[in-house]
Amino acid sequence: MPPWCNAVTVRVVQQVFPADDGVTTVDPIDLFHRDVRQTDGTRPWILMNMISSADGATAVDGVSNGLSGDADRSLLGTLRGLADVILVGASTVRAENYRAPRTPEDRVGVLRATSGRPPRPRLAVVSASLSLDPTAMIFSPVDPADPPPLIYTASGAPGKESQALARVAEVVEAGVGDRVNINLVMADLTNRGVGVVLVEGGPSLNHQVVAAGLVDEFNLTVSPLLAGGKSKRILAGPALEMPASLKLERVLSDDGFLFCRYLID
Ligand SMILES: NC(=O)c1ccc[n+]([C@@H]2O[C@H](COP(=O)([O-])OP(=O)(O)OC[C@H]3O[C@@H](n4cnc5c(N)ncnc54)[C@H](OP(=O)(O)O)[C@@H]3O)[C@@H](O)[C@H]2O)c1
């Protein structure tokens, strides 16, 4: 997901489902902040958010921006406001030129402060190659007091890159060889007291998080677009041994976009 989400306009959107009392209009910021996100305490609540075209494309010309719009960016800002940590794969960081998470829109900021969260979520990147430019925008903090991004890597990571990145990030070994173990990542985040992790993709990382049985909530934005192309599906990887069954909790609609909130059943 693209990372520009500081100036979120407050939007009133249609609630399509549930619609027991007929279609209603809702304030998504209020709605998403009122949702209960509680685990048994052994790991954070893990919320995945993705956008796809109506025909299932996750990128246009290699990035998701072409699928997005003001309505989607606004919802993304709301979801980011809920997160303590945003977890993302290194290819997405490179493709989408990620920046350090911005300060959320005022109302989201107040809700964050009320819930005891720091002003902005912390970014966590998964990478084996550590092929990340230390001068890239993700390493430029909004405020110098912000904790630097976490980079989860594995034991085979190249030493030179690791040393260079250690100056601008906290590099954490969480796997053997060239494979970061997603369970170790979540264990580390749990030890840090993280309550809510927002997984923003890409599809390769998503597949691992779902395959490990770690997702609690899946937010899918359906963009009003047919895109074709060969971009990955939302989960890129082999068929899951056990498909994850979803329970549809809510569908909102704004400017032709559908926002589906599922919980893992
Ligand atoms: N539609 C949407 O909502 C959305 C959201 C996000 C991304 N996207 C799109 O998705 C594409 C990128 O997704 P992707 O699936 O190709 O890549 P990705 O999941 O973003 O990142 C894959 C990379 O992450 C690192 N990685 C992931 N799992 C790892 C593990 N277990 N151990 C070690 N390293 C691991 C590796 O980085 P290294 O190569 O550094 O080792 C790997 O190459 C882009 O086109 C982006 O625009 C779309």
The ligand as an ORCA input file, in Angstrom:
! r2SCAN-3c Opt
* xyz 0 1
  N      -2.711     -3.922     -3.943
  C      -2.152     -3.775     -2.767
  O      -2.830     -3.502     -1.766
  C      -0.665     -3.958     -2.636
  C      -0.081     -3.899     -1.365
  C       1.293     -4.096     -1.257
  C       2.040     -4.348     -2.384
  N       1.434     -4.385     -3.588
  C       2.228     -4.675     -4.786
  O       2.814     -5.957     -4.617
  C       4.093     -6.008     -5.268
  C       5.141     -6.474     -4.295
  O       4.706     -7.642     -3.664
  P       5.580     -8.982     -3.661
  O       4.676    -10.077     -3.270
  O       6.308     -9.081     -4.955
  O       6.662     -8.706     -2.559
  P       6.585     -8.358     -0.986
  O       5.778     -9.381     -0.277
  O       6.240     -6.936     -0.802
  O       8.110     -8.501     -0.605
  C       8.815     -9.687     -0.882
  C      10.196     -9.479     -0.347
  O      10.131     -9.368      1.073
  C      11.179    -10.101      1.653
  N      10.620    -11.283      2.269
  C       9.317    -11.662      2.316
  N       9.198    -12.779      3.045
  C      10.434    -13.126      3.438
  C      10.956    -14.177      4.230
  N      10.171    -15.111      4.778
  N      12.278    -14.212      4.430
  C      13.089    -13.274      3.923
  N      12.661    -12.237      3.177
  C      11.342    -12.171      2.944
  C      12.138    -10.422      0.524
  O      12.903     -9.247      0.408
  P      14.388     -9.179     -0.186
  O      14.181     -9.320     -1.670
  O      14.892     -7.841      0.211
  O      15.156    -10.311      0.391
  C      11.174    -10.589     -0.633
  O      11.802    -10.444     -1.885
  C       4.343     -4.607     -5.783
  O       3.966     -4.562     -7.129
  C       3.389     -3.760     -4.964
  O       3.005     -2.593     -5.645
  C       0.104     -4.207     -3.744
*
